Amino acid sequence: MRKGKHSSVFSRLLAMIKLVFVAACVYLGVMGIKQFDYDHAFPFNKVKVYGINEITQDELKNTILPFMQHGFFAINIEALHDKITQNPWVSHVVVKRKWPDELQITLTERQPVANWNHHALLSGNGELFTPSSQSHYKDLPLLVGPPNQHVVMLRYLQNINRLLNPIHVRIRQLDLNAYATWKLTLDNGIVLYVGYKDVLARINQFVKVYSTLQSTEKGTIASVDLRYPNGMAVKWAEREQLEELS
């Protein structure tokens, strides 16, 4: 019996020791967590950026640095993503962490194809954006038109330029007024006037007779009015009168 009592007491004592040990471990763990600097633990030592072209390194650096004060687990990836997206050049961005100390940023920048109303750029996807500097894009075609018509005008710009390919000219400026009348200034200086009906068909008709007009001895073409129902009117640079062609 004594042996059984001693064994029972020993078991209880061992259980109490284990309980005290577990409690001590929990306490030390909690205290350790409290002392652990979660916000700054595992700092980033490398930042890799892909796809940057128009955005300057200083712009991106100023955007990223405030977030780099936080460690690998504490950095707010969503907030950094949103901040980068605020740059007018950025169309799409992916921000990732790579263990143990690397931040990866992959950018897709907007590609401008035209100027819009002298104050903005227009991307090939029809997005208007206004970067701080647009000076080195002044040679892009200029679209001048009513508000919210940039997508329509971009589509016409692309389609008309395709029609003009055979005669090796492009649109330098495309104007659309409130009455849906088009004015096209070509890169060779010729101005075309087109009404709101059958725009592409009338441009195609001009393309067909262009070589004939160029081969005449009447001088340089100044403008061609394509708004006539059964023909066009040509104005020559050296003359004031219009010549109607049918």
C-alpha positions as CSV (number, residue, x, y, z in Angstrom):
1,M,0.0,0.0,0.0
2,R,2.8,2.4,0.9
3,K,4.4,1.8,-2.5
4,G,1.1,2.7,-4.2
5,K,0.7,5.9,-2.1
6,H,4.2,7.0,-2.9
7,S,3.6,6.3,-6.6
8,S,0.4,8.3,-6.5
9,V,2.1,11.3,-4.8
10,F,5.0,11.2,-7.2
11,S,2.6,11.2,-10.2
12,R,0.7,14.2,-8.8
13,L,4.0,16.0,-8.1
14,L,5.2,15.3,-11.7
15,A,1.9,16.6,-13.1
16,M,2.2,19.8,-11.1
17,I,5.8,20.3,-12.3
18,K,4.7,19.8,-15.9
19,L,1.8,22.3,-15.3
20,V,4.2,24.9,-13.8
21,F,6.7,24.3,-16.7
22,V,4.0,24.8,-19.4
23,A,2.7,27.9,-17.6
24,A,6.2,29.3,-17.4
25,C,6.7,28.6,-21.1
26,V,3.5,30.3,-22.0
27,Y,4.4,33.3,-19.8
28,L,7.8,33.6,-21.4
29,G,6.3,33.2,-24.8
30,V,3.8,36.0,-24.2
31,M,6.5,38.3,-22.8
32,G,8.7,37.5,-25.8
33,I,6.0,38.4,-28.2
34,K,5.4,41.6,-26.4
35,Q,9.1,42.4,-26.6
36,F,9.3,41.3,-30.3
37,D,9.4,44.2,-32.7
38,Y,6.9,42.8,-35.2
39,D,6.7,46.1,-37.2
40,H,10.4,46.2,-38.0
41,A,11.3,42.5,-38.0
42,F,12.8,41.0,-41.1
43,P,13.6,44.2,-43.0
44,F,13.8,44.4,-46.7
45,N,17.3,44.5,-48.2
46,K,16.4,44.3,-51.9
47,V,13.8,46.0,-54.1
48,K,13.4,44.8,-57.7
49,V,11.3,46.8,-60.2
50,Y,10.3,45.5,-63.6
51,G,8.7,47.4,-66.5
52,I,9.7,50.9,-65.6
53,N,10.3,53.3,-68.5
54,E,8.6,56.7,-68.2
55,I,8.4,56.7,-64.4
56,T,11.5,58.2,-63.0
57,Q,13.5,56.3,-60.3
58,D,13.1,59.3,-58.0
59,E,9.3,59.2,-58.3
60,L,9.2,55.5,-57.5
61,K,11.7,55.8,-54.7
62,N,9.7,58.5,-53.0
63,T,6.6,56.3,-53.3
64,I,8.2,53.1,-51.9
65,L,10.5,54.4,-49.2
66,P,7.8,55.2,-46.5
67,F,6.5,51.6,-46.8
68,M,10.0,50.2,-46.5
69,Q,10.1,51.3,-42.8
70,H,8.1,48.2,-42.1
71,G,9.4,44.7,-42.1
72,F,8.5,41.7,-44.3
73,F,5.3,40.8,-42.5
74,A,4.2,44.3,-41.4
75,I,4.4,46.1,-44.8
76,N,1.0,47.0,-46.2
77,I,1.1,45.6,-49.7
78,E,-2.4,46.8,-50.6
79,A,-1.6,50.4,-49.6
80,L,1.7,50.3,-51.5
81,H,-0.1,48.9,-54.6
82,D,-2.7,51.7,-54.4
83,K,-0.1,54.4,-54.0
84,I,1.9,53.2,-57.0
85,T,-1.3,53.1,-59.1
86,Q,-1.9,56.8,-58.4
87,N,1.0,57.6,-60.8
88,P,-0.6,58.6,-64.1
89,W,1.8,56.4,-66.1
90,V,0.8,53.2,-64.3
91,S,-1.8,51.1,-66.0
92,H,-1.3,48.0,-63.9
93,V,1.0,46.9,-61.0
94,V,1.7,43.8,-59.1
95,V,3.5,44.0,-55.7
96,K,5.0,40.9,-54.1
97,R,7.2,39.8,-51.2
98,K,9.8,37.2,-51.7
99,W,11.3,35.6,-48.6
100,P,13.3,36.5,-46.8
101,D,14.1,40.2,-47.7
102,E,13.0,41.0,-51.2
103,L,10.2,43.3,-52.5
104,Q,9.2,42.8,-56.2
105,I,7.2,45.4,-58.2
106,T,6.1,44.7,-61.8
107,L,4.7,47.6,-63.7
108,T,2.7,48.0,-66.9
109,E,2.9,51.6,-68.1
110,R,0.4,53.3,-70.4
111,Q,1.6,53.8,-74.0
112,P,0.5,57.1,-75.4
113,V,-0.7,57.2,-79.0
114,A,-2.1,60.7,-79.2
115,N,-2.4,64.1,-77.5
116,W,-5.9,65.1,-76.3
117,N,-7.1,68.7,-76.4
118,H,-3.6,70.1,-75.7
119,H,-3.6,69.0,-72.1
120,A,-3.6,65.2,-71.8
121,L,-2.3,62.0,-73.4
122,L,-4.4,59.2,-74.8
123,S,-3.3,55.6,-74.5
124,G,-3.9,52.9,-77.1
125,N,-6.6,51.5,-74.8
126,G,-8.5,54.8,-74.8
127,E,-7.3,55.9,-71.3
128,L,-6.8,59.6,-70.7
129,F,-3.9,60.5,-68.4
130,T,-2.0,63.6,-67.5
131,P,1.7,63.1,-66.5
132,S,3.7,66.0,-65.2
133,S,5.7,66.3,-68.4
134,Q,4.3,65.7,-71.9
135,S,6.8,67.7,-73.9
136,H,8.6,64.8,-75.6
137,Y,5.2,63.5,-76.8
138,K,4.4,66.7,-78.8
139,D,5.0,64.8,-82.1
140,L,2.1,62.5,-81.5
141,P,-1.2,63.1,-83.4
142,L,-3.4,65.8,-81.8
143,L,-7.1,65.0,-81.2
144,V,-9.3,68.1,-80.6
145,G,-12.9,67.4,-79.8
146,P,-15.8,67.6,-77.4
147,P,-15.5,66.1,-73.9
148,N,-15.9,62.3,-73.6
149,Q,-15.4,61.8,-77.3
150,H,-11.8,60.6,-77.0
151,V,-12.5,56.9,-77.5
152,V,-14.6,57.6,-80.6
153,M,-11.9,59.9,-82.1
154,L,-9.2,57.4,-81.3
155,R,-11.0,54.7,-83.2
156,Y,-11.4,57.0,-86.2
157,L,-7.8,58.0,-86.0
158,Q,-6.7,54.4,-86.2
159,N,-9.2,53.5,-89.0
160,I,-8.4,56.5,-91.1
161,N,-4.7,56.0,-90.8
162,R,-5.1,52.5,-92.1
163,L,-6.9,53.8,-95.1
164,L,-4.2,56.4,-95.7
165,N,-1.4,53.8,-95.6
166,P,-1.3,53.3,-99.4
167,I,-0.6,56.9,-100.1
168,H,2.0,57.1,-97.3
169,V,0.5,59.9,-95.2
170,R,-0.7,60.0,-91.6
171,I,-3.0,62.3,-89.6
172,R,-1.2,65.0,-87.8
173,Q,-4.3,66.6,-86.2
174,L,-7.9,65.4,-86.1
175,D,-10.6,67.8,-85.2
176,L,-14.3,67.1,-84.4
177,N,-16.7,70.0,-83.9
178,A,-20.0,70.1,-82.1
179,Y,-21.8,69.4,-85.4
180,A,-19.9,66.1,-85.9
181,T,-17.9,67.6,-88.8
182,W,-14.4,66.3,-89.2
183,K,-11.3,68.2,-90.1
184,L,-8.1,66.2,-90.8
185,T,-4.7,67.8,-91.1
186,L,-2.3,65.3,-92.7
187,D,1.4,65.2,-92.1
188,N,2.1,66.5,-95.7
189,G,0.0,69.7,-94.9
190,I,-3.2,68.8,-96.8
191,V,-6.4,69.5,-94.9
192,L,-9.5,67.3,-95.4
193,Y,-13.0,68.2,-94.5
194,V,-15.5,65.4,-94.0
195,G,-19.1,65.5,-92.9
196,Y,-20.7,63.2,-90.3
197,K,-21.9,60.6,-92.9
198,D,-19.9,57.9,-94.5
199,V,-16.6,59.3,-93.1
200,L,-14.5,56.2,-93.9
201,A,-16.0,55.8,-97.4
202,R,-15.2,59.4,-98.3
203,I,-11.7,59.1,-97.0
204,N,-11.3,56.0,-99.2
205,Q,-12.5,57.9,-102.2
206,F,-9.9,60.6,-101.6
207,V,-7.2,57.9,-101.4
208,K,-8.3,56.5,-104.7
209,V,-7.9,59.9,-106.5
210,Y,-4.9,61.2,-104.6
211,S,-2.3,60.1,-107.0
212,T,-4.2,61.7,-109.9
213,L,-4.5,65.0,-108.0
214,Q,-0.8,64.9,-107.2
215,S,0.1,64.3,-110.8
216,T,-1.6,67.4,-112.1
217,E,0.2,70.6,-112.9
218,K,-2.1,72.8,-110.9
219,G,0.2,73.0,-107.9
220,T,0.2,71.8,-104.4
221,I,-3.0,70.7,-102.8
222,A,-4.0,72.9,-99.9
223,S,-7.3,71.2,-98.9
224,V,-10.0,68.8,-100.1
225,D,-13.6,69.1,-99.1
226,L,-15.2,65.7,-99.1
227,R,-18.6,66.9,-97.9
228,Y,-20.1,67.0,-101.4
229,P,-22.6,64.2,-102.0
230,N,-21.2,63.2,-105.5
231,G,-17.6,64.4,-105.5
232,M,-15.1,66.7,-103.8
233,A,-13.7,70.2,-104.0
234,V,-10.0,70.8,-104.2
235,K,-8.3,74.0,-103.2
236,W,-4.8,74.5,-104.5
237,A,-2.1,76.3,-102.5
238,E,-1.2,78.7,-105.3
239,R,-4.9,79.6,-106.0
240,E,-7.9,80.8,-104.1
241,Q,-10.6,79.1,-106.1
242,L,-12.0,75.6,-105.5
243,E,-12.2,73.0,-108.2
244,E,-15.1,70.6,-107.9
245,L,-14.4,67.1,-109.0
246,S,-17.1,64.5,-109.4
